[in-house]
Amino acid sequence: MNFHQTVRSALVGGMGGFLTRPCCVVRTVMSLAGLSSAGLSIIVAHRRAFLIASVLLLGFSVYTNVRRDGWWINNVVTVIASLVAFALGARWVI
């Protein structure tokens, strides 16, 4: 695996993680921009779209990581970690 694949995989996984919790990311960006939480209700209304986008990005990240040569345990850990991260982010697990 080369450096570009590693960076691409990390960026896609990071984007998926951020999209799992859009309320926190958007709130932080809006707060830094001086807008507070003025438009948060609009973002919350599109929660399903953010969850779908995060599933697609995390799925692509898992596919990219599983496709690489390596031990089977690395693939198992990648899949489990992605599922746990998404479940926690989507508030399916407390």
N, CA, C and O atoms as a GROMACS GRO file, in nm:
protein
  376
    1MET      N    1   0.084  -0.117   0.000
    1MET     CA    2   0.000   0.000   0.000
    1MET      C    3   0.089   0.124   0.000
    1MET      O    4   0.189   0.129   0.072
    2ASN      N    5   0.053   0.222  -0.080
    2ASN     CA    6   0.135   0.341  -0.086
    2ASN      C    7   0.077   0.454  -0.001
    2ASN      O    8  -0.030   0.440   0.059
    3PHE      N    9   0.148   0.562   0.003
    3PHE     CA   10   0.113   0.676   0.088
    3PHE      C   11  -0.020   0.738   0.048
    3PHE      O   12  -0.099   0.776   0.134
    4HIS      N   13  -0.046   0.749  -0.082
    4HIS     CA   14  -0.169   0.812  -0.130
    4HIS      C   15  -0.293   0.732  -0.089
    4HIS      O   16  -0.395   0.790  -0.054
    5GLN      N   17  -0.285   0.601  -0.093
    5GLN     CA   18  -0.397   0.518  -0.051
    5GLN      C   19  -0.422   0.533   0.098
    5GLN      O   20  -0.537   0.536   0.142
    6THR      N   21  -0.316   0.542   0.176
    6THR     CA   22  -0.330   0.559   0.320
    6THR      C   23  -0.396   0.692   0.353
    6THR      O   24  -0.487   0.697   0.436
    7VAL      N   25  -0.352   0.797   0.289
    7VAL     CA   26  -0.410   0.930   0.314
    7VAL      C   27  -0.556   0.933   0.269
    7VAL      O   28  -0.641   0.986   0.341
    8ARG      N   29  -0.586   0.877   0.153
    8ARG     CA   30  -0.724   0.875   0.104
    8ARG      C   31  -0.814   0.797   0.199
    8ARG      O   32  -0.926   0.840   0.228
    9SER      N   33  -0.768   0.684   0.246
    9SER     CA   34  -0.846   0.604   0.338
    9SER      C   35  -0.870   0.679   0.469
    9SER      O   36  -0.980   0.675   0.524
   10ALA      N   37  -0.768   0.746   0.519
   10ALA     CA   38  -0.784   0.821   0.644
   10ALA      C   39  -0.880   0.938   0.626
   10ALA      O   40  -0.960   0.965   0.715
   11LEU      N   41  -0.873   1.006   0.514
   11LEU     CA   42  -0.964   1.120   0.490
   11LEU      C   43  -1.108   1.074   0.475
   11LEU      O   44  -1.198   1.136   0.530
   12VAL      N   45  -1.131   0.966   0.403
   12VAL     CA   46  -1.266   0.917   0.385
   12VAL      C   47  -1.323   0.867   0.518
   12VAL      O   48  -1.439   0.894   0.548
   13GLY      N   49  -1.244   0.798   0.596
   13GLY     CA   50  -1.289   0.753   0.727
   13GLY      C   51  -1.318   0.869   0.820
   13GLY      O   52  -1.415   0.867   0.896
   14GLY      N   53  -1.234   0.971   0.815
   14GLY     CA   54  -1.257   1.090   0.898
   14GLY      C   55  -1.383   1.164   0.858
   14GLY      O   56  -1.457   1.211   0.944
   15MET      N   57  -1.407   1.175   0.727
   15MET     CA   58  -1.529   1.241   0.681
   15MET      C   59  -1.652   1.162   0.724
   15MET      O   60  -1.754   1.220   0.763
   16GLY      N   61  -1.643   1.032   0.718
   16GLY     CA   62  -1.755   0.948   0.764
   16GLY      C   63  -1.781   0.966   0.912
   16GLY      O   64  -1.896   0.972   0.956
   17GLY      N   65  -1.675   0.975   0.990
   17GLY     CA   66  -1.691   0.998   1.133
   17GLY      C   67  -1.753   1.133   1.163
   17GLY      O   68  -1.839   1.144   1.250
   18PHE      N   69  -1.711   1.236   1.091
   18PHE     CA   70  -1.769   1.368   1.113
   18PHE      C   71  -1.915   1.374   1.070
   18PHE      O   72  -1.996   1.439   1.135
   19LEU      N   73  -1.949   1.306   0.962
   19LEU     CA   74  -2.087   1.309   0.916
   19LEU      C   75  -2.180   1.227   1.004
   19LEU      O   76  -2.302   1.245   0.999
   20THR      N   77  -2.123   1.137   1.083
   20THR     CA   78  -2.206   1.060   1.174
   20THR      C   79  -2.268   1.150   1.280
   20THR      O   80  -2.381   1.127   1.322
   21ARG      N   81  -2.196   1.251   1.322
   21ARG     CA   82  -2.244   1.345   1.424
   21ARG      C   83  -2.247   1.486   1.368
   21ARG      O   84  -2.170   1.571   1.413
   22PRO      N   85  -2.332   1.515   1.270
   22PRO     CA   86  -2.332   1.648   1.210
   22PRO      C   87  -2.371   1.758   1.306
   22PRO      O   88  -2.330   1.873   1.289
   23CYS      N   89  -2.449   1.725   1.408
   23CYS     CA   90  -2.491   1.829   1.500
   23CYS      C   91  -2.369   1.889   1.571
   23CYS      O   92  -2.364   2.011   1.592
   24CYS      N   93  -2.274   1.807   1.607
   24CYS     CA   94  -2.156   1.859   1.678
   24CYS      C   95  -2.063   1.935   1.584
   24CYS      O   96  -2.013   2.042   1.619
   25VAL      N   97  -2.039   1.881   1.466
   25VAL     CA   98  -1.948   1.945   1.372
   25VAL      C   99  -2.007   2.077   1.323
   25VAL      O  100  -1.939   2.180   1.322
   26VAL      N  101  -2.133   2.073   1.283
   26VAL     CA  102  -2.198   2.194   1.232
   26VAL      C  103  -2.206   2.300   1.342
   26VAL      O  104  -2.183   2.418   1.316
   27ARG      N  105  -2.240   2.258   1.462
   27ARG     CA  106  -2.247   2.352   1.574
   27ARG      C  107  -2.111   2.416   1.600
   27ARG      O  108  -2.103   2.536   1.626
   28THR      N  109  -2.006   2.338   1.593
   28THR     CA  110  -1.872   2.392   1.615
   28THR      C  111  -1.834   2.491   1.505
   28THR      O  112  -1.784   2.600   1.534
   29VAL      N  113  -1.859   2.454   1.380
   29VAL     CA  114  -1.826   2.544   1.268
   29VAL      C  115  -1.909   2.672   1.277
   29VAL      O  116  -1.855   2.781   1.258
   30MET      N  117  -2.037   2.659   1.307
   30MET     CA  118  -2.122   2.778   1.318
   30MET      C  119  -2.080   2.865   1.435
   30MET      O  120  -2.085   2.988   1.427
   31SER      N  121  -2.039   2.803   1.542
   31SER     CA  122  -1.994   2.880   1.659
   31SER      C  123  -1.864   2.953   1.627
   31SER      O  124  -1.847   3.069   1.665
   32LEU      N  125  -1.773   2.886   1.557
   32LEU     CA  126  -1.650   2.952   1.518
   32LEU      C  127  -1.675   3.065   1.419
   32LEU      O  128  -1.600   3.163   1.415
   33ALA      N  129  -1.780   3.052   1.339
   33ALA     CA  130  -1.815   3.156   1.243
   33ALA      C  131  -1.897   3.267   1.307
   33ALA      O  132  -1.928   3.367   1.242
   34GLY      N  133  -1.933   3.251   1.434
   34GLY     CA  134  -2.010   3.353   1.505
   34GLY      C  135  -2.159   3.342   1.483
   34GLY      O  136  -2.232   3.438   1.510
   35LEU      N  137  -2.207   3.228   1.435
   35LEU     CA  138  -2.349   3.211   1.408
   35LEU      C  139  -2.421   3.135   1.518
   35LEU      O  140  -2.542   3.118   1.511
   36SER      N  141  -2.349   3.090   1.620
   36SER     CA  142  -2.406   3.013   1.730
   36SER      C  143  -2.477   2.891   1.674
   36SER      O  144  -2.423   2.823   1.587
   37SER      N  145  -2.598   2.862   1.722
   37SER     CA  146  -2.670   2.744   1.671
   37SER      C  147  -2.797   2.788   1.600
   37SER      O  148  -2.902   2.725   1.613
   38ALA      N  149  -2.788   2.895   1.524
   38ALA     CA  150  -2.904   2.953   1.457
   38ALA      C  151  -2.968   2.858   1.357
   38ALA      O  152  -3.091   2.851   1.351
   39GLY      N  153  -2.892   2.787   1.280
   39GLY     CA  154  -2.948   2.701   1.177
   39GLY      C  155  -2.948   2.554   1.211
   39GLY      O  156  -2.961   2.470   1.123
   40LEU      N  157  -2.933   2.522   1.338
   40LEU     CA  158  -2.922   2.381   1.377
   40LEU      C  159  -3.050   2.304   1.347
   40LEU      O  160  -3.042   2.186   1.313
   41SER      N  161  -3.164   2.365   1.359
   41SER     CA  162  -3.289   2.294   1.332
   41SER      C  163  -3.298   2.250   1.187
   41SER      O  164  -3.358   2.147   1.157
   42ILE      N  165  -3.240   2.326   1.096
   42ILE     CA  166  -3.238   2.288   0.955
   42ILE      C  167  -3.150   2.165   0.935
   42ILE      O  168  -3.184   2.075   0.858
   43ILE      N  169  -3.036   2.162   1.004
   43ILE     CA  170  -2.943   2.049   0.992
   43ILE      C  171  -3.005   1.923   1.052
   43ILE      O  172  -2.993   1.814   0.995
   44VAL      N  173  -3.070   1.937   1.167
   44VAL     CA  174  -3.131   1.822   1.233
   44VAL      C  175  -3.242   1.764   1.146
   44VAL      O  176  -3.266   1.643   1.149
   45ALA      N  177  -3.309   1.848   1.070
   45ALA     CA  178  -3.415   1.799   0.983
   45ALA      C  179  -3.360   1.707   0.874
   45ALA      O  180  -3.434   1.625   0.819
   46HIS      N  181  -3.233   1.718   0.842
   46HIS     CA  182  -3.171   1.636   0.737
   46HIS      C  183  -3.080   1.528   0.797
   46HIS      O  184  -2.982   1.488   0.734
   47ARG      N  185  -3.111   1.483   0.917
   47ARG     CA  186  -3.029   1.385   0.986
   47ARG      C  187  -3.015   1.256   0.905
   47ARG      O  188  -2.908   1.197   0.899
   48ARG      N  189  -3.125   1.214   0.844
   48ARG     CA  190  -3.121   1.090   0.765
   48ARG      C  191  -3.021   1.100   0.651
   48ARG      O  192  -2.949   1.003   0.624
   49ALA      N  193  -3.016   1.214   0.584
   49ALA     CA  194  -2.921   1.231   0.473
   49ALA      C  195  -2.777   1.225   0.523
   49ALA      O  196  -2.690   1.167   0.458
   50PHE      N  197  -2.752   1.286   0.640
   50PHE     CA  198  -2.617   1.280   0.697
   50PHE      C  199  -2.580   1.138   0.737
   50PHE      O  200  -2.465   1.096   0.719
   51LEU      N  201  -2.676   1.062   0.791
   51LEU     CA  202  -2.648   0.924   0.827
   51LEU      C  203  -2.621   0.838   0.703
   51LEU      O  204  -2.532   0.753   0.705
   52ILE      N  205  -2.696   0.862   0.597
   52ILE     CA  206  -2.673   0.787   0.473
   52ILE      C  207  -2.535   0.819   0.417
   52ILE      O  208  -2.462   0.730   0.373
   53ALA      N  209  -2.499   0.947   0.418
   53ALA     CA  210  -2.367   0.987   0.368
   53ALA      C  211  -2.257   0.925   0.452
   53ALA      O  212  -2.155   0.881   0.399
   54SER      N  213  -2.277   0.920   0.584
   54SER     CA  214  -2.173   0.862   0.669
   54SER      C  215  -2.163   0.711   0.648
   54SER      O  216  -2.053   0.656   0.653
   55VAL      N  217  -2.275   0.644   0.625
   55VAL     CA  218  -2.271   0.500   0.596
   55VAL      C  219  -2.193   0.474   0.468
   55VAL      O  220  -2.110   0.383   0.461
   56LEU      N  221  -2.219   0.555   0.366
   56LEU     CA  222  -2.148   0.537   0.239
   56LEU      C  223  -1.998   0.562   0.255
   56LEU      O  224  -1.917   0.486   0.203
   57LEU      N  225  -1.961   0.668   0.326
   57LEU     CA  226  -1.819   0.698   0.343
   57LEU      C  227  -1.749   0.595   0.431
   57LEU      O  228  -1.637   0.553   0.400
   58LEU      N  229  -1.813   0.554   0.541
   58LEU     CA  230  -1.753   0.450   0.625
   58LEU      C  231  -1.745   0.318   0.550
   58LEU      O  232  -1.647   0.244   0.564
   59GLY      N  233  -1.846   0.287   0.470
   59GLY     CA  234  -1.843   0.164   0.390
   59GLY      C  235  -1.729   0.165   0.290
   59GLY      O  236  -1.661   0.064   0.272
   60PHE      N  237  -1.708   0.279   0.225
   60PHE     CA  238  -1.596   0.290   0.131
   60PHE      C  239  -1.463   0.277   0.204
   60PHE      O  240  -1.370   0.214   0.153
   61SER      N  241  -1.454   0.336   0.322
   61SER     CA  242  -1.331   0.326   0.400
   61SER      C  243  -1.304   0.181   0.441
   61SER      O  244  -1.191   0.134   0.432
   62VAL      N  245  -1.408   0.111   0.486
   62VAL     CA  246  -1.392  -0.030   0.524
   62VAL      C  247  -1.353  -0.113   0.402
   62VAL      O  248  -1.264  -0.197   0.410
   63TYR      N  249  -1.420  -0.089   0.289
   63TYR     CA  250  -1.387  -0.162   0.166
   63TYR      C  251  -1.242  -0.140   0.127
   63TYR      O  252  -1.173  -0.235   0.089
   64THR      N  253  -1.195  -0.015   0.136
   64THR     CA  254  -1.057   0.016   0.101
   64THR      C  255  -0.959  -0.054   0.194
   64THR      O  256  -0.857  -0.106   0.149
   65ASN      N  257  -0.990  -0.058   0.322
   65ASN     CA  258  -0.901  -0.122   0.418
   65ASN      C  259  -0.903  -0.274   0.408
   65ASN      O  260  -0.799  -0.339   0.420
   66VAL      N  261  -1.021  -0.332   0.387
   66VAL     CA  262  -1.033  -0.478   0.381
   66VAL      C  263  -0.969  -0.532   0.254
   66VAL      O  264  -0.916  -0.644   0.253
   67ARG      N  265  -0.972  -0.455   0.148
   67ARG     CA  266  -0.918  -0.496   0.019
   67ARG      C  267  -0.765  -0.511   0.022
   67ARG      O  268  -0.708  -0.582  -0.061
   68ARG      N  269  -0.700  -0.444   0.115
   68ARG     CA  270  -0.554  -0.450   0.123
   68ARG      C  271  -0.506  -0.586   0.170
   68ARG      O  272  -0.580  -0.662   0.233
   69ASP      N  273  -0.382  -0.614   0.139
   69ASP     CA  274  -0.322  -0.737   0.189
   69ASP      C  275  -0.286  -0.717   0.335
   69ASP      O  276  -0.233  -0.612   0.374
   70GLY      N  277  -0.314  -0.814   0.413
   70GLY     CA  278  -0.282  -0.807   0.555
   70GLY      C  279  -0.344  -0.924   0.629
   70GLY      O  280  -0.407  -1.011   0.570
   71TRP      N  281  -0.325  -0.923   0.758
   71TRP     CA  282  -0.380  -1.030   0.840
   71TRP      C  283  -0.530  -1.016   0.846
   71TRP      O  284  -0.584  -0.906   0.833
   72TRP      N  285  -0.598  -1.127   0.864
   72TRP     CA  286  -0.744  -1.126   0.873
   72TRP      C  287  -0.791  -1.050   0.995
   72TRP      O  288  -0.901  -0.994   0.995
   73ILE      N  289  -0.710  -1.048   1.099
   73ILE     CA  290  -0.750  -0.978   1.222
   73ILE      C  291  -0.762  -0.827   1.197
   73ILE      O  292  -0.846  -0.761   1.258
   74ASN      N  293  -0.678  -0.773   1.109
   74ASN     CA  294  -0.688  -0.631   1.074
   74ASN      C  295  -0.823  -0.600   1.010
   74ASN      O  296  -0.884  -0.497   1.039
   75ASN      N  297  -0.869  -0.688   0.923
   75ASN     CA  298  -0.998  -0.669   0.858
   75ASN      C  299  -1.112  -0.676   0.960
   75ASN      O  300  -1.206  -0.596   0.955
   76VAL      N  301  -1.103  -0.771   1.050
   76VAL     CA  302  -1.208  -0.786   1.152
   76VAL      C  303  -1.213  -0.663   1.242
   76VAL      O  304  -1.321  -0.612   1.271
   77VAL      N  305  -1.097  -0.616   1.286
   77VAL     CA  306  -1.092  -0.497   1.372
   77VAL      C  307  -1.144  -0.375   1.298
   77VAL      O  308  -1.214  -0.292   1.358
   78THR      N  309  -1.112  -0.361   1.171
   78THR     CA  310  -1.161  -0.247   1.092
   78THR      C  311  -1.313  -0.248   1.084
   78THR      O  312  -1.377  -0.145   1.104
   79VAL      N  313  -1.371  -0.361   1.054
   79VAL     CA  314  -1.516  -0.370   1.041
   79VAL      C  315  -1.584  -0.345   1.176
   79VAL      O  316  -1.681  -0.270   1.182
   80ILE      N  317  -1.535  -0.407   1.281
   80ILE     CA  318  -1.596  -0.389   1.413
   80ILE      C  319  -1.584  -0.245   1.461
   80ILE      O  320  -1.680  -0.189   1.514
   81ALA      N  321  -1.467  -0.185   1.443
   81ALA     CA  322  -1.448  -0.046   1.486
   81ALA      C  323  -1.540   0.048   1.410
   81ALA      O  324  -1.594   0.142   1.468
   82SER      N  325  -1.557   0.026   1.281
   82SER     CA  326  -1.646   0.111   1.203
   82SER      C  327  -1.791   0.095   1.246
   82SER      O  328  -1.864   0.194   1.256
   83LEU      N  329  -1.833  -0.028   1.270
   83LEU     CA  330  -1.970  -0.050   1.315
   83LEU      C  331  -1.996   0.011   1.452
   83LEU      O  332  -2.101   0.072   1.474
   84VAL      N  333  -1.902  -0.004   1.543
   84VAL     CA  334  -1.918   0.055   1.677
   84VAL      C  335  -1.919   0.207   1.668
   84VAL      O  336  -2.001   0.271   1.734
   85ALA      N  337  -1.829   0.264   1.590
   85ALA     CA  338  -1.825   0.410   1.576
   85ALA      C  339  -1.955   0.464   1.518
   85ALA      O  340  -2.006   0.565   1.564
   86PHE      N  341  -2.008   0.396   1.417
   86PHE     CA  342  -2.132   0.443   1.358
   86PHE      C  343  -2.249   0.426   1.456
   86PHE      O  344  -2.334   0.515   1.467
   87ALA      N  345  -2.254   0.314   1.525
   87ALA     CA  346  -2.363   0.291   1.620
   87ALA      C  347  -2.361   0.395   1.732
   87ALA      O  348  -2.466   0.443   1.774
   88LEU      N  349  -2.243   0.428   1.780
   88LEU     CA  350  -2.233   0.531   1.884
   88LEU      C  351  -2.268   0.668   1.830
   88LEU      O  352  -2.336   0.746   1.896
   89GLY      N  353  -2.222   0.697   1.710
   89GLY     CA  354  -2.249   0.827   1.649
   89GLY      C  355  -2.395   0.846   1.613
   89GLY      O  356  -2.448   0.957   1.623
   90ALA      N  357  -2.460   0.740   1.571
   90ALA     CA  358  -2.601   0.749   1.533
   90ALA      C  359  -2.693   0.734   1.655
   90ALA      O  360  -2.815   0.733   1.641
   91ARG      N  361  -2.634   0.723   1.772
   91ARG     CA  362  -2.706   0.709   1.898
   91ARG      C  363  -2.790   0.583   1.903
   91ARG      O  364  -2.901   0.584   1.958
   92TRP      N  365  -2.738   0.473   1.846
   92TRP     CA  366  -2.805   0.345   1.856
   92TRP      C  367  -2.764   0.273   1.983
   92TRP      O  368  -2.835   0.185   2.032
   93VAL      N  369  -2.648   0.310   2.036
   93VAL     CA  370  -2.594   0.249   2.157
   93VAL      C  371  -2.558   0.361   2.253
   93VAL      O  372  -2.507   0.465   2.210
   94ILE      N  373  -2.583   0.342   2.379
   94ILE     CA  374  -2.549   0.446   2.476
   94ILE      C  375  -2.412   0.421   2.532
   94ILE      O  376  -2.365   0.499   2.615
   0.00000   0.00000   0.00000
